[in-house]
Amino acid sequence: MVTPQPGDFALTEIPGAVGAGIKFGQWLNGDGAPVEHAFVYVGEGWIVQAMPGGAQYVPLSYAPEPVVWSTGKIPLTDRMRTAISSNALSLVGTPYSFADYGSLALARFHVRPSWVTDFVADTGHMICSQLVDEAYLRAGVHLFDDGRIPGDVTPGDLWRLLHG
């Protein structure tokens, strides 16, 4: 059993029709990871997660059981952990963006008009994996060094990061 530390993120499956819909979208994207959701653990049994009603600060017990934690897989100092947690908390209320899924699909097919790139890079809206990436980025921790624009990240990308 993993004991998460503040600043760690988790990847989970989403049950039911919503999870099936996300899995189908991920399949269309060429993203065959066994997870559909990501969140940041901020400590004391609480998480921050992007949801269709906006990013929320909720008890860990509200989330589906994690499939994998980032604990021990990404080296973080105590200062980084504090910054990641603070950044995640500052994103509470950020609107969700179903349109970002479309943008991520376009990226997979190498279709990327500049207005789409600008839309994804705008952190005024995000999906769960983008929230994780943004909280880390604002703390100076770059999870991806492959030239992608900020926000160009899916739960599957985070899965592959942890499973190298």
Backbone as CSV, one residue per row, in Angstrom:
resi,resn,N_x,N_y,N_z,CA_x,CA_y,CA_z,C_x,C_y,C_z
1,MET,0.842,-1.190,0.000,0.000,0.000,0.000,0.883,1.248,0.000
2,VAL,0.562,2.179,-0.858,1.324,3.412,-0.991,0.739,4.477,-0.068
3,THR,1.607,5.178,0.618,1.186,6.323,1.415,1.609,7.579,0.659
4,PRO,0.636,8.276,0.068,1.008,9.463,-0.712,1.514,10.585,0.177
5,GLN,2.327,11.434,-0.426,2.819,12.634,0.224,2.256,13.833,-0.527
6,PRO,2.119,14.978,0.141,1.637,16.154,-0.565,2.471,16.394,-1.826
7,GLY,1.779,16.704,-2.909,2.441,16.937,-4.188,2.461,15.722,-5.093
8,ASP,2.188,14.536,-4.558,2.100,13.343,-5.402,0.820,13.417,-6.223
9,PHE,0.825,12.748,-7.368,-0.418,12.628,-8.122,-0.781,11.165,-8.270
10,ALA,-2.050,10.927,-8.526,-2.548,9.567,-8.711,-3.299,9.483,-10.030
11,LEU,-3.335,8.279,-10.558,-4.087,7.987,-11.775,-5.106,6.913,-11.426
12,THR,-6.333,7.097,-11.903,-7.420,6.200,-11.563,-8.238,5.827,-12.789
13,GLU,-9.062,4.822,-12.607,-10.065,4.477,-13.600,-11.366,5.170,-13.202
14,ILE,-12.183,5.488,-14.182,-13.501,6.056,-13.912,-14.529,4.992,-14.278
15,PRO,-15.345,4.590,-13.315,-16.321,3.539,-13.602,-17.511,4.045,-14.422
16,GLY,-18.241,3.122,-14.989,-19.509,3.428,-15.643,-19.394,4.012,-17.028
17,ALA,-20.493,4.634,-17.453,-20.601,5.175,-18.807,-19.621,6.318,-19.055
18,VAL,-19.387,7.153,-18.055,-18.444,8.268,-18.229,-17.048,7.710,-18.503
19,GLY,-16.637,6.733,-17.707,-15.330,6.114,-17.915,-15.228,5.453,-19.276
20,ALA,-16.300,4.786,-19.693,-16.307,4.141,-21.011,-16.181,5.182,-22.120
21,GLY,-16.856,6.312,-21.955,-16.752,7.387,-22.951,-15.347,7.946,-23.037
22,ILE,-14.724,8.135,-21.882,-13.355,8.648,-21.872,-12.401,7.617,-22.477
23,LYS,-12.591,6.345,-22.141,-11.754,5.289,-22.730,-11.868,5.291,-24.249
24,PHE,-13.086,5.471,-24.752,-13.284,5.504,-26.199,-12.536,6.698,-26.800
25,GLY,-12.649,7.861,-26.169,-11.929,9.041,-26.644,-10.426,8.836,-26.611
26,GLN,-9.946,8.193,-25.572,-8.514,7.910,-25.484,-8.094,6.935,-26.572
27,TRP,-8.929,5.960,-26.852,-8.639,5.010,-27.922,-8.537,5.746,-29.263
28,LEU,-9.467,6.688,-29.502,-9.419,7.481,-30.736,-8.123,8.278,-30.817
29,ASN,-7.651,8.721,-29.666,-6.403,9.489,-29.591,-5.168,8.608,-29.726
30,GLY,-5.350,7.296,-29.725,-4.198,6.398,-29.743,-3.595,6.235,-28.371
31,ASP,-4.369,6.530,-27.335,-3.910,6.528,-25.952,-4.531,5.339,-25.245
32,GLY,-3.835,4.215,-25.221,-4.392,2.994,-24.664,-4.101,2.763,-23.198
33,ALA,-3.867,3.789,-22.424,-3.541,3.623,-21.004,-4.760,3.120,-20.232
34,PRO,-4.534,2.377,-19.151,-5.642,1.829,-18.367,-6.203,2.794,-17.321
35,VAL,-6.018,4.088,-17.517,-6.505,5.096,-16.570,-7.219,6.205,-17.334
36,GLU,-8.163,6.858,-16.647,-8.914,7.947,-17.272,-8.917,9.229,-16.448
37,HIS,-8.328,9.215,-15.264,-8.427,10.386,-14.383,-7.131,10.571,-13.601
38,ALA,-6.849,11.821,-13.266,-5.659,12.172,-12.486,-6.037,13.230,-11.454
39,PHE,-5.340,13.222,-10.331,-5.541,14.256,-9.322,-4.262,14.449,-8.528
40,VAL,-4.184,15.559,-7.805,-3.020,15.893,-6.968,-3.418,15.737,-5.505
41,TYR,-2.595,15.011,-4.767,-2.784,14.883,-3.325,-2.150,16.107,-2.672
42,VAL,-2.934,16.820,-1.843,-2.413,18.044,-1.227,-2.180,17.894,0.278
43,GLY,-2.419,16.690,0.797,-2.125,16.427,2.199,-3.364,16.332,3.065
44,GLU,-3.176,15.752,4.256,-4.245,15.630,5.251,-5.489,14.925,4.710
45,GLY,-5.294,14.037,3.717,-6.415,13.283,3.177,-7.232,14.011,2.123
46,TRP,-6.677,15.072,1.538,-7.411,15.886,0.554,-6.698,15.890,-0.790
47,ILE,-7.491,16.065,-1.845,-6.978,16.127,-3.217,-7.567,17.327,-3.940
48,VAL,-6.941,17.677,-5.057,-7.504,18.639,-6.000,-7.619,17.904,-7.325
49,GLN,-8.818,18.003,-7.928,-9.062,17.323,-9.191,-9.919,18.199,-10.094
50,ALA,-9.662,18.124,-11.386,-10.501,18.812,-12.362,-11.723,17.946,-12.626
51,MET,-12.883,18.573,-12.583,-14.146,17.881,-12.822,-15.011,18.763,-13.725
52,PRO,-16.020,18.173,-14.374,-16.857,18.969,-15.272,-17.466,20.225,-14.646
53,GLY,-17.700,20.255,-13.358,-18.218,21.463,-12.714,-17.132,22.442,-12.309
54,GLY,-15.883,22.124,-12.578,-14.746,22.953,-12.183,-13.854,22.190,-11.220
55,ALA,-12.606,22.617,-11.115,-11.650,21.937,-10.239,-12.128,22.036,-8.796
56,GLN,-11.991,20.925,-8.069,-12.497,20.872,-6.706,-11.461,20.348,-5.724
57,TYR,-11.649,20.779,-4.495,-10.859,20.356,-3.343,-11.758,19.434,-2.542
58,VAL,-11.445,18.139,-2.549,-12.322,17.150,-1.923,-11.492,16.120,-1.160
59,PRO,-12.137,15.394,-0.261,-11.416,14.313,0.430,-10.970,13.231,-0.552
60,LEU,-9.827,12.644,-0.291,-9.311,11.553,-1.109,-10.344,10.433,-1.242
61,SER,-11.129,10.227,-0.217,-12.129,9.152,-0.233,-13.198,9.361,-1.311
62,TYR,-13.325,10.577,-1.861,-14.298,10.854,-2.923,-13.813,10.355,-4.284
63,ALA,-12.527,10.116,-4.416,-11.947,9.721,-5.710,-12.008,8.204,-5.873
64,PRO,-12.051,7.749,-7.136,-11.935,6.297,-7.344,-10.579,5.817,-6.822
65,GLU,-10.509,4.553,-6.451,-9.265,3.962,-5.938,-8.128,4.159,-6.939
66,PRO,-7.023,4.743,-6.509,-5.904,4.942,-7.440,-5.355,3.626,-7.997
67,VAL,-5.045,3.642,-9.276,-4.372,2.524,-9.933,-2.882,2.635,-9.658
68,VAL,-2.378,3.859,-9.675,-0.955,4.096,-9.426,-0.768,5.507,-8.854
69,TRP,0.202,5.617,-7.946,0.617,6.909,-7.393,1.984,7.262,-7.975
70,SER,2.276,8.533,-8.032,3.604,8.980,-8.470,4.626,8.881,-7.347
71,THR,4.190,8.562,-6.152,5.046,8.475,-4.965,6.318,7.680,-5.251
72,GLY,7.463,8.324,-5.038,8.757,7.678,-5.220,9.210,7.570,-6.662
73,LYS,8.383,7.968,-7.611,8.734,7.830,-9.023,9.220,9.138,-9.643
74,ILE,8.897,10.244,-8.983,9.359,11.556,-9.421,10.045,12.187,-8.219
75,PRO,11.353,12.443,-8.321,12.057,13.002,-7.160,11.600,14.438,-6.870
76,LEU,11.092,14.636,-5.659,10.599,15.954,-5.256,11.172,16.321,-3.893
77,THR,11.586,17.561,-3.757,12.021,18.066,-2.460,10.783,18.487,-1.670
78,ASP,10.955,18.730,-0.380,9.835,19.215,0.438,9.328,20.551,-0.095
79,ARG,10.233,21.392,-0.548,9.839,22.700,-1.102,8.989,22.521,-2.362
80,MET,9.393,21.602,-3.223,8.616,21.329,-4.441,7.232,20.798,-4.079
81,ARG,7.173,19.880,-3.114,5.898,19.306,-2.702,4.946,20.384,-2.185
82,THR,5.480,21.282,-1.380,4.665,22.382,-0.856,4.168,23.262,-1.993
83,ALA,5.044,23.577,-2.932,4.659,24.429,-4.064,3.620,23.742,-4.954
84,ILE,3.809,22.458,-5.229,2.843,21.724,-6.059,1.474,21.732,-5.390
85,SER,1.440,21.444,-4.099,0.172,21.429,-3.361,-0.482,22.803,-3.366
86,SER,0.296,23.847,-3.121,-0.242,25.213,-3.136,-0.770,25.585,-4.517
87,ASN,-0.020,25.199,-5.540,-0.454,25.500,-6.902,-1.743,24.765,-7.244
88,ALA,-1.838,23.507,-6.838,-3.068,22.750,-7.082,-4.249,23.436,-6.390
89,LEU,-4.048,23.841,-5.145,-5.116,24.523,-4.412,-5.520,25.831,-5.093
90,SER,-4.548,26.525,-5.681,-4.867,27.792,-6.361,-5.691,27.563,-7.628
91,LEU,-5.719,26.333,-8.120,-6.482,26.018,-9.332,-7.919,25.586,-9.041
92,VAL,-8.280,25.458,-7.765,-9.653,25.095,-7.408,-10.599,26.128,-8.029
93,GLY,-11.644,25.637,-8.662,-12.613,26.507,-9.322,-12.345,26.708,-10.802
94,THR,-11.154,26.329,-11.269,-10.832,26.469,-12.693,-11.833,25.659,-13.508
95,PRO,-12.458,26.289,-14.510,-13.451,25.562,-15.309,-12.847,24.368,-16.044
96,TYR,-13.676,23.375,-16.246,-13.321,22.176,-17.003,-13.437,22.509,-18.479
97,SER,-12.710,21.768,-19.321,-12.768,22.052,-20.748,-12.861,20.775,-21.574
98,PHE,-14.077,20.436,-21.965,-14.245,19.304,-22.869,-13.571,19.598,-24.210
99,ALA,-13.488,20.879,-24.580,-12.859,21.257,-25.851,-11.376,20.884,-25.878
100,ASP,-10.736,20.824,-24.711,-9.326,20.439,-24.682,-9.135,18.997,-25.148
101,TYR,-10.145,18.139,-24.938,-10.060,16.778,-25.464,-9.965,16.808,-26.988
102,GLY,-10.767,17.666,-27.616,-10.716,17.796,-29.074,-9.367,18.293,-29.537
103,SER,-8.824,19.239,-28.817,-7.509,19.763,-29.159,-6.441,18.689,-29.045
104,LEU,-6.518,17.892,-27.972,-5.542,16.813,-27.792,-5.665,15.781,-28.914
105,ALA,-6.895,15.529,-29.361,-7.088,14.601,-30.484,-6.467,15.179,-31.753
106,LEU,-6.669,16.467,-31.998,-6.065,17.102,-33.170,-4.541,16.993,-33.125
107,ALA,-3.972,17.157,-31.940,-2.514,17.061,-31.799,-2.028,15.672,-32.180
108,ARG,-2.775,14.656,-31.801,-2.386,13.278,-32.136,-2.370,13.046,-33.642
109,PHE,-3.239,13.798,-34.355,-3.302,13.676,-35.817,-2.465,14.741,-36.515
110,HIS,-1.643,15.447,-35.732,-0.727,16.484,-36.245,-1.468,17.600,-36.969
111,VAL,-2.652,17.928,-36.476,-3.428,19.059,-36.976,-3.486,20.055,-35.835
112,ARG,-2.818,21.176,-35.986,-2.713,22.102,-34.868,-2.708,23.550,-35.318
113,PRO,-3.861,24.110,-35.701,-3.884,25.542,-36.013,-3.447,26.347,-34.788
114,SER,-2.878,27.503,-35.008,-2.347,28.292,-33.891,-3.427,28.660,-32.879
115,TRP,-4.649,28.889,-33.322,-5.703,29.245,-32.366,-5.990,28.071,-31.423
116,VAL,-5.795,26.829,-31.879,-5.990,25.664,-31.019,-4.852,25.582,-30.011
117,THR,-3.635,25.796,-30.475,-2.473,25.796,-29.583,-2.643,26.859,-28.501
118,ASP,-3.070,28.044,-28.889,-3.290,29.122,-27.923,-4.374,28.752,-26.912
119,PHE,-5.433,28.090,-27.395,-6.529,27.691,-26.518,-6.049,26.713,-25.448
120,VAL,-5.278,25.718,-25.842,-4.783,24.713,-24.892,-3.823,25.353,-23.892
121,ALA,-2.967,26.242,-24.360,-1.972,26.861,-23.482,-2.604,27.825,-22.477
122,ASP,-3.832,28.271,-22.736,-4.542,29.163,-21.825,-4.998,28.348,-20.619
123,THR,-4.483,28.653,-19.442,-4.787,27.839,-18.261,-6.083,28.254,-17.580
124,GLY,-6.936,28.975,-18.279,-8.218,29.367,-17.708,-9.224,28.238,-17.717
125,HIS,-8.842,27.068,-18.204,-9.711,25.889,-18.288,-8.811,24.680,-18.419
126,MET,-9.236,23.558,-17.892,-8.381,22.368,-18.029,-9.093,21.092,-17.645
127,ILE,-8.539,19.997,-18.162,-8.968,18.662,-17.761,-8.035,18.186,-16.648
128,CYS,-8.316,17.019,-16.095,-7.602,16.547,-14.909,-6.089,16.447,-15.086
129,SER,-5.656,15.874,-16.194,-4.215,15.698,-16.407,-3.518,17.036,-16.634
130,GLN,-4.234,17.985,-17.236,-3.668,19.322,-17.416,-3.488,19.999,-16.059
131,LEU,-4.422,19.791,-15.148,-4.308,20.380,-13.816,-3.066,19.841,-13.105
132,VAL,-2.847,18.541,-13.190,-1.647,17.951,-12.582,-0.397,18.590,-13.178
133,ASP,-0.325,18.617,-14.507,0.842,19.171,-15.195,1.056,20.633,-14.821
134,GLU,-0.015,21.413,-14.763,0.089,22.843,-14.444,0.565,23.066,-13.009
135,ALA,0.058,22.288,-12.058,0.497,22.432,-10.666,1.997,22.163,-10.553
136,TYR,2.483,21.166,-11.276,3.916,20.853,-11.275,4.708,21.947,-11.990
137,LEU,4.221,22.373,-13.153,4.932,23.417,-13.912,5.112,24.684,-13.093
138,ARG,4.048,25.117,-12.424,4.119,26.341,-11.614,5.105,26.193,-10.455
139,ALA,5.395,24.952,-10.065,6.381,24.692,-9.004,7.788,24.534,-9.579
140,GLY,7.915,24.693,-10.897,9.216,24.556,-11.539,9.596,23.121,-11.851
141,VAL,8.625,22.205,-11.786,8.877,20.798,-12.076,8.265,20.483,-13.440
142,HIS,9.115,20.236,-14.417,8.653,19.924,-15.769,8.562,18.406,-15.911
143,LEU,7.342,17.917,-15.988,7.144,16.479,-16.103,7.538,15.965,-17.485
144,PHE,7.405,16.816,-18.490,7.695,16.413,-19.865,8.706,17.366,-20.476
145,ASP,9.744,16.811,-21.092,10.762,17.646,-21.745,10.834,17.318,-23.234
146,ASP,9.679,16.994,-23.801,9.630,16.584,-25.203,9.137,17.678,-26.144
147,GLY,9.089,18.908,-25.664,8.718,20.030,-26.523,7.228,20.287,-26.621
148,ARG,6.414,19.531,-25.907,4.970,19.759,-25.972,4.617,21.099,-25.349
149,ILE,3.506,21.673,-25.781,3.060,22.927,-25.176,2.459,22.613,-23.810
150,PRO,2.493,23.572,-22.898,1.868,23.340,-21.594,0.403,22.947,-21.790
151,GLY,-0.030,21.972,-21.054,-1.409,21.531,-21.137,-1.658,20.420,-22.129
152,ASP,-0.662,20.089,-22.923,-0.809,19.016,-23.914,-0.516,17.682,-23.256
153,VAL,-1.354,17.307,-22.291,-1.092,16.090,-21.523,-2.408,15.393,-21.180
154,THR,-2.398,14.085,-21.353,-3.556,13.256,-21.032,-3.223,12.378,-19.827
155,PRO,-4.232,11.751,-19.225,-3.910,10.778,-18.173,-2.965,9.690,-18.687
156,GLY,-3.114,9.308,-19.951,-2.219,8.305,-20.532,-0.777,8.778,-20.604
157,ASP,-0.578,10.064,-20.875,0.786,10.607,-20.883,1.404,10.489,-19.495
158,LEU,0.620,10.807,-18.470,1.113,10.674,-17.098,1.385,9.207,-16.767
159,TRP,0.542,8.301,-17.251,0.743,6.857,-17.058,2.090,6.445,-17.652
160,ARG,2.336,6.850,-18.900,3.590,6.479,-19.567,4.806,7.099,-18.874
161,LEU,4.636,8.287,-18.331,5.714,8.933,-17.570,6.119,8.053,-16.374
162,LEU,5.127,7.519,-15.680,5.407,6.698,-14.501,5.870,5.297,-14.837
163,HIS,5.547,4.845,-16.037,5.891,3.476,-16.422,6.980,3.411,-17.487
164,GLY,7.619,4.571,-17.721,8.752,4.750,-18.602,8.936,3.808,-19.687
